[in-house]
């Protein structure tokens, strides 16, 4: 993993576990031309592996154990204090498994993004890959979006479509989607941090237009 650098928008990464998306953001932030830097990593679980990844990269890593707080609002207020102490300008949720209260979400409106392992608005919530396979879906994927108060909702910034194979298990599909997550989250954060995208009327708009991607056909078929 690359070491942190210190220029660009100050971001906080909020995690609850493994931290593989955090690792992809750390690597991106180490690039010279990247428009963001990680000011602090916060986990609601003190044992989260991602905290070790953050510390190994020389980042400030803070555990705020949600079980120590009686009310969601006081937990959120503690997170907010840590973010203010670190002059955070943008929040990236990366596997953060706590719902944030409305007040917090509104305070960070259009300054907080999330990654979710499905093509939203399809398959919000948990056990996504199991549900995708049960439904016989041929294409799944992942989504980076601005955060709104209801779970896994908000203006969509970017998505990657990923094929689902007939012999996939939830684990094999999760792995394929996760690789796509590691690719798209740094790219989406770049666009948010450098002003390439912004929210207008609850949709994401591109300051200078956007490029059309090739369609993904799944499975590949013989033509004609
Ligand atoms: C990812 O699949 C992310 O999309 C979801 O939670 C998982 C976190 O994985 N929100 P990691 O902790 O980044 O490895």
Boltz pocket constraint, residues with backbone or C-beta under 6 A from the ligand:
constraints:
  - pocket:
      binder: B
      contacts: [[A, 15], [A, 16], [A, 17], [A, 18], [A, 19], [A, 20], [A, 21], [A, 22], [A, 50], [A, 94], [A, 95], [A, 96], [A, 115], [A, 116], [A, 117], [A, 178], [A, 181]]
      max_distance: 6.0
